[in-house]
Amino acid sequence: MRAYVYLGIAILAEVIATSSLKATAEFTRPWPSLLVLAGYGIAFYCLTLSLRVIPVGIAYAIWSGLGIVLVATAGYVLYRQKLDAPALLGMAMILGGCLVINLFSKSSAH
């Protein structure tokens, strides 16, 4: 279970870092730039901790899938970026894939 906590922290840190990239103004603003660097550092460190138990392919599928959905949601909330019906459908399919992996795959660490 701890591996999934580490993976969750990694995903949240990566989402924060990625969502903050725009605020760095091409790394000319120091505080958002530090947030991005710290976020990615925490994300990759926690991802490596999760890989002690979770197979790399499963961890990466969950990391990237949830990251896509959460970054798109953050873009909608923070930057007023529009999400049309195909984007929402695609994100629903990504979430469905993450659920299938975690609920039914024998490859994931339960």
C-alpha angles and dihedrals in degrees: 000000000000090000090062091049089055090047090050091051090047091052094047093047091049092048091050091048095046093044089052095053093089091053091057090072090219091321093302093118111071104206098050088042091055090048090054094049094045092046094053091045092053091043096054094042092052091044090057090051091052090052090069087080110008117071111248095241093052093044092049093047091053093041095051097038097050090038091057093050095044095045090049089050091048090050089053093049101037103032102024091240111169123240114202127201096270090051091050092046091050092050090049089053091050091051089048090053091051090051093049091051093050099040104037112016119100087203094072122083109250 
